[in-house]
Amino acid sequence: MKKKLAACLLSAAILCSGVTTAWAATPIETGFAGLSVSEHLYDWASGELSNLALNPTGVGFPKLFAEYTNGGDNLQDLADGIISSKQGPPHDEGPRNRWTNYDKQGPAFVEVEFETEQDVHQVEWFAYNDFGGVPTPKSVSVQYWDGSQWQEAANQEVTVGTYGDDTWIVPFTIDFDVFRTAKVRVTVTPQDGKSVGASELRVWGVREMLHGFEMTVPAVVPGDNQLPLSVTLETVREQAQPLYIKAVDSTGAEQTFSEEIPANTQTADFSLDLSSLAEGEIELTVSLQEDFSDARTVALTKRLSNEVFQSIYEEVKTPYEYGIVLSYSGVGTGTFDSDLIDNPNVFAIPGDDTYVYMTYVGHDGTGYRTGLARSTDMLHWEKVGKILENGEPGAWDEYNAAGYIVRDHKWGELPTPHVMADGRLAMTYLASDTPGYEAGIKRAGVAFADSIFQPDGSLSQWERYPDPVLDAHDGTYPYEKGTIWKLQAIWDEENSRYVGFYNAAGGPEVMCQAYSEDLTHWEREATNPVLNQDTSPSGDVWGDSHNADADVVKIGDYWVMFYFTSSPGGIIDSFAVSKDMVHWEKSYIPLTERNSTYSSTYAHKPCVVKKNGVVYHYYNAVGSEGRLIALDTSIDLSALQRAQAISPDDCSEAWYQGLQEKITALQTELRADDGSLERIQAALSALAVYLDAGEEVEAQLLTVQWSGNASMSVEGEVEEIISSDAIYGAKVQPGEELVFTFTPTKGAFSGAQLNGEDIEFAADGCTYTFTMPNEGTTLRFTFTSVDKSILGAVLEQANAVPQDVIDGLAPQAKEFFENALENAQTVYDNANATQEEVNEAWSDLLDAMHLLEFEAGDKETLLPLINIAEQLKDMLDQFKPGTTEGFEEALNAAKDVYAEENPLKADVDEAYDNLQAAIEKLEFRADMSELQSLVDEANTLDPDDYIQDEAFDTFTTVLAEAEELLLNADAAQADVDAKAEALTRAMAALRKIPSRDELNKLIAEMEQKDLDGYTDRSVAAFQAALSVAKTVAADANADEQAVAKAYTNLEAAANNLVKAEKPSSGNSGNSGKGSTSANVGNAYGAAGVVSAAQGVTSQQAYVVSDTTVNFTLKHGQAYCFKMTVVNGNNMVPGFTAGNGEVLKTQFVAKIGNDYYYRVHATGTPGQSTGVYTTLPGQNAVKHCTVTIA
């Protein structure tokens, strides 16, 4: 018999003596490309022998069993007709195709079970050899089942061959005496301390047909509901053979078919229309007998329709990546979640309208613990703390306590913690007894608590059930292979039981479920695993390594299981569907995709919820950022993310405030209990439109003013509006850099200021670079210059005096002349000399020249003085008109005397004295350029923009006085300077009329004010002002002045709140709290004003700033603070802003108890300083921080 078999095998070109044949490494072709159930008929050469173990689809018979399969391998690969050693060339011709028991040592076995007994002639074992942990085995032997026990095949002969040049495959051919059996076992003995493996198992024998025929059908009914059926008769009939078929679905509905196999035909193909049968399991029975005796029955699956899967997908899909929402704390932080976080599980607590909660698993390098986070908008999460700690030392759950709240989940609403019959909450958890990531023996437990939080706000302590409630360590259930993961339970209302979904580990990780009435005693589902490795209708393998971490909810008529799986797209989330929560069908549709960054490795472990029409898919992302929790959503929230990334420094305050209102409106809709997708989309659309429109960056008005002793030129892109001798106006785009150059026109510069602060300059000019902010700006440049023309003229004449004349002077007169001449020359050469120094120098030198001794009546004494006067004559318009009277008469008289041939000495002396007096009488006009600039600016202000109060009346008066003073050519410089300062103070005191929005904002701020500790009277005044302000804000007919009055009254009332002092012991009479504050005015007369006539007690003085919020200034910008001294009449606050390197300070004005200080930003971007005031005898008080932008 062995010789006959060998001849058959050789004639069939079966692999022998190391020769590789084409069919040896490829599946045997069958009549159907799809799955087949039980028959794989192929007669080689003589037609006697077939590979009885061949089952490319793994469905039906023959069936394979193994003692243990490694997690990365697949037992079914041994019967798929493919021989391949490892993935990729040059080692083989196809992908890796193998089974191993790696991680296990000792003999291993693989069994093949047939549908009916067969005669078995030979076995081939294509051993796998990786030259490491799975080398070529020591031996291979064959056993068969005799109906009661296993028997060794008789007279076994084993031949070890080669597989071409692929040393990773080692063929073992086992010959023996033919035996008849329904089950064959191959036992493999490994090398010492090693494991075993194989790429293919072949069992050769004569295939016998049960009941005289075989049938081939796909395991899954095709999507068009047309089931292909192929029937092969054992013997050809001379007459047509009737064929009787019936199909019964899961509801009991039956459909029958009558067909026939034509005469003289061995195989016939049919198509059965199963569209009327329900989805799910279908029992197909075929018989040659009308009474269905000797029938063959197989179980098929009619998949849910594509429309069902697609409709569910459309309901749950989240195509928009939101990004990372929760991350680990960081290695070295000492927290329980320092290394990674995992397993999001979201729920809401009934009655808590503020937060949504999420349990998550944190790992610190030692083990898992369970944490709790919360969110107000489902998007931004903050950690609360640990909700489940490890067990006691030495306990089975000492390490890796990963918990999952048992939740009730109605699709469309947020899940809530399930309340058990005894009123408690429950949490299932996975734990182990060994430290390390996913280390040790893993078992499931359960813990209970009365609530998530205690009444004091602390997290509740969970009471553990002492023993594991689910344990695979004993190996009772082979599909668990000794390891389980993540038990997550839900309450099945229809069947009054808990359903727990858990993963079982190992080749591949499979999805299982169990049932319990109390969460402590569980019974496994008989058909476990409910999800396993399989092939999609398109031929792709899904779940070859993972089918895990179920999150189950009912959507419509179907139960939906979100789970993660290995797929053609990597480790991602998908979903399966069931009508009975027992039989699950995979959708083969990805719900997450790996990206190139934070989920580049895995996008898995789903938690999917729907709130207000928006689906949130939280998952564990593993990639460039580590292991953390990310979110995909069903709507595009990128507009929200863009909005939240905008800094207030990047836009105007008004636009930023509008943006925050749009963000808040969207977040409110996302979390609202009665929200809807339409309202969310409307809020999202409003935000997107606001963002896309952006802030209209308009050119801002720049006004530049400068003193009349300079000329100005500017470089930069501007839209010029006006350009005159001392004022310049232009529209400038924010961010534009301008360079101003000033050149002196009336002598060299001796000083330069911008808005009252010193700036760098040179005697021959000043250059200033300015970047335009996003607001209108005024720059006031003031240059101090010195006119040395008179000094120069006097020096010229003095230097012309002959030396012998000087030497002829009396010693005291000579010393006076030489000192005056030297000093005048020194002042003339000093670029920083002041006008006062110049005037004094030439006046002293002129006096000294008068001491020169000329001959009596010598008219030459007049000539130097006449020359000086002639130069001054050309610039008389620079002097005050009142000081030039008589100058020309004195000059002409001197010239007349000088023209006489022999004038009298008396006439010469009189002409000299008169001309010298006229020169010394000259007084320069006051420099009115700064005052003129201020008046020009004041006249640009629109009175309708400002509150018509006492400060406005003062401004109007001061402006009129300044305009009048400008017309006075004889005005003193001191008067001009004083009026400029007064006008500056008056302008600074003006207050713009606030808008209704600003009033509402102030009201909202004041409503949050804590009034404890203030006097009753000041609180009463404050509350009255607040009430009036609310009334005005609500009055659509209130005009601007009414709004302004309400605003200022409320602000004043807040500033006038007085701290209460405890009465002294023993005090008699009126001991109530008191205040020196008077009732404030309001827009509605006395309405709403509450008077409190209590006694008055002295209060400590303090300062109230109009600005207490930190803010930024750009370099070159200025800001005016109003500091109000309360309870401190005549007390002047000291005002400081750092050491002067960041902000320059300037006192502006005092109006009543209000002190105005201007600060100018002179520091570099990033610098900051505090703003402080100090009252006499008190410590400094900080009001805010200013940062240079």
C-alpha positions, 0 to 999 in steps of 0.5 A: 500500500505504501508503494502504491501511495508513493507512486500516486504522490509522485505521479501527482507531482506532490512535493518530494525530496526537496522539489518545490511545485507550483501548487505546493505554496498556493491554495487549491482552486475550488469552484468558488472564490468565496468561503466554503463550508465543508467540502474541498474535493480534489482528486490527484492523478488517479482520483483516489487521494485528496488532502482531507485537511484542506480548508482555505476559509476555516469554515465548517469541516475539516476543523483544526484544534491546537493545545496552544497558539502563540498570539502572533500566529494563526492555527488556520494557516495550517489548512489554507493550502499556502506554504510560506516561511516569513514575510518578504523576499528574498526568503519566500514567495508570499507573506508569512503563513504559520502556526507556532506555540512560541512561549510554550515548551514541551511536546505540542499537538494539532488535531484535524476533525473530519465531518465523517470517518475517512481512510487516511494514508499519509500526513505531511507536516511542513515544519517552521524553522526560525533558527531561534526559539522555533527550530526544526522539531526533534520528531513528528508522529501521528495518532488517530481517534478510535472512538474512545481514545487516541491510538498511534498510527502503526508502522510509522516511517518519517522522512525529512526533506527540503523545501527548495532553497527555503531553509525556513521550511522543513517538510516531514512526511509520515507514512503508516498503515492506513487507518479509518478515523474521524480525527487525526492528531499530529504530535510534535516534539521540540528541541530542548527548551524550544517551541515548535511551528509549521506552515502547512498540514496535509492529511492524504486520504480517500474522501468519502461523501456523506449521504452520497453527495457533497455541497459547497456554499459560502459561509456568508450570504452575499450582499445581493442575497443570492446564495450560490450552491454547488452539489456534487454526487458521489456517482453519476446518475442516468436520470435527473436527481431531485434536490430538496433544499430548505433555509430557516432564519433566526426567527423561524421563517422557512424558505424551501427550494426544489432543484434537480441535477441533470442526468449524467451530471456529477456537479450542478450549480444553483442560486438560491434567493434568500432575500425574504429571510431575516438577517443573522444565522441561517440553517441550510439543509440539503437532501436527495430525499423529499422527507429530508432524510439523510440530509446535510445541514450547515450554518450560514450567516446572512449579514446585515445589509450594507444599508444597516452598516452604512446608516449606523456609520453615518450616525456615529462617524467622526471624521474631524480630528479635534486632537489631544484632550488629556495627556500624562503628567510627565515622567518624574512628576511623581504622579500616578499618571506620569508615564502614560494614560489610557482607556477613556470612559465618559459619563455625566452625573445626574444633577451636575449641570456643570461638568462631564466626567471621564475615568481614565487609566494612568501609569507611573512605571509601576502599575495602573491606577484609575483617575478622574477628569472633568470638562465643561464643554466635552473638549477641555479636560482637567484632572480631578484625582485618583478614583481607584487606587491599587489593592492591599500589598500581597493582594491579587489586585495589588497592581494595575487597577484599571477601572471602568464605571458601570454606565447606563447609556442611551444613545443621544444622551450622555451615559450616567453611572448605573444605580444598582438595586441597593442604590450603589454604583459599581466599577469593574476593574482589571488588576494584577499582582505584579508591578510593570506595564501589563505585567503579571496575572490579570484578573477582573474585579468589582468595587462599589460606592454610594456616589462619585463624590462625597458631600464635601466634594472629595472623591468617594472611596470604593469598596472592593469585592474581595475576590476576582470575579473573572479569572482566566488563569486556570485555563478552563476556556481555551479561547482565553489562553490564560489571560483576560483584559478590560471587563466593562459591563452594562445593564441589559434591561430586557433580560434583567442582567449585566452583560460584561465585555472582555478581551481574551489574550493570544493569537489573536486577542478576541472579544468575549462576553459574560453575564451576571445578575450581581456583578460578582458571579459571571457566566460566559457566553457559550459562543465565545469568542463573539469577535475573532479574526476574519475576512471582510467581503472584500478579502481583507483580514481584520482582527488578526491580532486584536479584537478588543475593548468593547464599548456597547450601546443600542442605536435604534433597533441594533446593538452597536459595539465600538471596539478596536481591531487590527485592520488594513489601516493598522490598529484602529477603532471600528464597530460591530452590530448585533440584533440580540447582543450575542451574535455580532457582525463586523462592519469592516468600516474604520472609525479612526485613522492613524495620523503622522503625529500623535496617533501614528502607532495606534488610534484605538480603545474607543469611548463614543458618546453623542450629545446635542447631535454631536458625536464625540469619539474619545480614544487612546492615541499612541504616537509621537506624543506618547500614550494619551487621550485624543478626540474625533468629532462629527462636526468640524470644530477647527474654528473653535480651536483657531479662535481659542488660539488667538491672543488678546495681544493680536487684535483689538480689545473690542474684537477680542471681546466679540470673539470671546462672546462667540466662543462662550455661546458655542461652548454653552450650546455644546453642553446645554441639557436642551441643546440641539445640533441646529443650535450648535451649528448656528453658533459654530457658523457664527464663530466661523463667520466672525473668524473668517471676516477677521478684524478689519485692520483699518489705517489709523490716524497718526498726528505729529506735532512739534515745536516751531524751532524745527522742521520735520521729514518722515519716511514710511508708507503713509496716506498723508492728510496734512503737513504744515510747519508744526503739525502732520497728520496721516493714515497709517497701517498698524505695524508700519515703521516710520522714521521721523527726522527733525532739523533745528531752524532756530539754533542748535537743539539743546533738548528733546522730548516726546510726550513729555519724556526725554528722548535722544537727540543731537545738536544738529538734529533728532531722528526717531523711529516709531511703529504704528499701533492699531489705534489712533496716536498723537506724538508731541515732539518738543525741542529746546533750541538756543539763539546765539545770534546776538552773542555771536554779533557781540563776540565779533565786535569784542574780538575786533578790539585791538589788544593795545586798547585792552592792555590800556585799560585799568587792571580791574576793567581789563580783568572784567573785559577778558573774563566776559569775553572768555565766558561768552566764547565758552557759552557760544562753543557749548552746544548744550548751553541754555538760552538764559546762559547765552543771554547773560553771556552777551549782556555781560560782554556788552557791559564790558565793552562799554568800559573800553577807554576811547579818546574823548568824543571819539565816535569809534566807540559807537561802531561795535555797538552799531554793528551789533544793533544792525544784526538785531534789526533784521530779527526784531520780529522774534522779540516781543513787540513791547520790547522793540519800541525805541530800538530803531530810533536809538540805532538811527540816532547812534548812526547819525552821531557816528556820521558827524565829522567831529561829534561832541563827547556828550553826544557820543556818550548819550547815543551809546547809552541809549543804543545799549539800553535798547539792545538790553531791553529786547526780550524774545517772544515766548515759544508757543509751539507746544501750546499751539499743538495742544490747542490744535489737538483739543480742537479735534475732539468731538464734544459729543464723545465726552461726558458733559461734567465738571471736567468737561466745563474746565476743559472748555474754559482752559481751551478758550484761555489758551486760544486767547493767550496764543494771540498775545505776542507779549505773553511771558514764557512762564504764562505760556508754559503754565497754560500748556500744562493746564490744558494738558490736565484738562484734556486728561481729565475728560472721560468718554461717554461709555457705551451700553455694552460697557455699562453692562460689563461694569454692572456684571463686574460690580455684581461680583464685588464682595461687600463684606467689611464695608460700612453700611452707608457706603454699601447702601450708596453702592447698591443704589448706584448699581440699581440705577445702573441696571435700570438705565441699562435696561431702558432702551430709551436712555440716551448717552448722557444717562448711560454715562451718568449711570456709569460714572455714578456706579464707578464712583460708588465703588471707589467710595466704598469705605472699610468698616472699623470695629467700634471701640470698647465702652463707646456710648451713643451711636456705635453703628458703622459710618462713612464720610461718603455722600450720596452720589448723583444719578440720572434719575434724580433721587430714585433708587438712592438709599440714605443711611444716617449713621454715625461717622468714624474716621477711616484710614486713607487708601488709593483706588486705581481706575485700572486694576487689570494687567495689560500691555503697552507697545513701545512708544505708547502712553497710558493715563492712570486715574488714582483716587485718594479715599478718606485722605483729603490733601494727601498726595499719593506717590506714584511709581512704576518700576525703576524707570527702565520699563515705564517713564512716569509723568504727573498730569493733573489733580482734580479734587481727590483724583490724581492723573499720571501718564506712563510712557512705554520705553522698555523692550518687548517682554519687560514688565513692571508693577504700578504702585502708589504710596500714601504717607506713612503707609506701605506701597500698594500694587494696582496692576502690571504693565507688560511691553508688547 
